[in-house]
């Protein structure tokens, strides 16, 4: 119940209520790591997004934490953001800001 409630909460905060997000637990043996010669058996949390149908499947090999949910839903809301920017904003929204990011000011100040 916790995960579903938190997903609904963060969908509202991020204004993506029109998305259907489901969770799918997977085995670590289904995950390969390209940086480690495609070896099996790695922890994973990630979302597969279908923008045309506004659906997402949040795959995970371990119990989801709130910052996992925030992070993956930010990928839905802002698909053009870099991984570093999503990580930065996850830390802010989760209440544990990591301001030593080299681009922190770029992410906080308007550009243009």
Residue pairs with C-beta under 8 A, 6 or more apart in sequence:
3 23
3 64
3 69
6 66
6 69
7 21
7 23
7 58
7 69
7 73
10 69
10 70
10 73
11 17
11 19
11 21
11 73
13 93
14 73
14 74
14 76
14 77
15 77
16 73
16 76
16 77
18 54
19 54
19 55
19 56
19 76
20 53
20 54
20 55
20 56
21 47
21 55
21 56
21 57
21 58
21 73
21 76
22 55
22 56
22 57
22 58
23 57
23 58
23 60
23 64
24 57
24 58
24 59
24 60
25 59
25 60
25 61
26 44
26 59
26 60
26 61
27 61
28 40
28 41
28 42
28 43
28 44
28 61
29 40
29 41
30 40
30 61
31 40
31 41
31 42
31 43
31 44
31 61
32 38
32 39
32 40
32 42
33 39
33 42
36 42
42 61
43 61
43 62
44 59
44 60
44 61
45 58
45 59
45 60
45 61
45 62
45 64
45 68
45 71
45 72
46 58
46 59
46 60
46 72
47 56
47 57
47 58
47 59
47 72
47 73
47 75
47 76
48 56
48 57
48 59
49 55
49 56
49 75
49 76
49 79
50 56
51 79
56 72
56 76
58 64
58 69
58 72
60 68
66 94
67 90
67 91
67 94
67 96
70 90
70 93
70 94
71 86
71 87
71 90
74 81
74 86
74 89
74 90
74 93
75 81
75 86
78 85
78 86
81 89
84 101
84 103
85 103
85 107
87 98
87 101
88 98
88 101
88 103
88 104
88 107
89 107
91 97
91 98
101 107
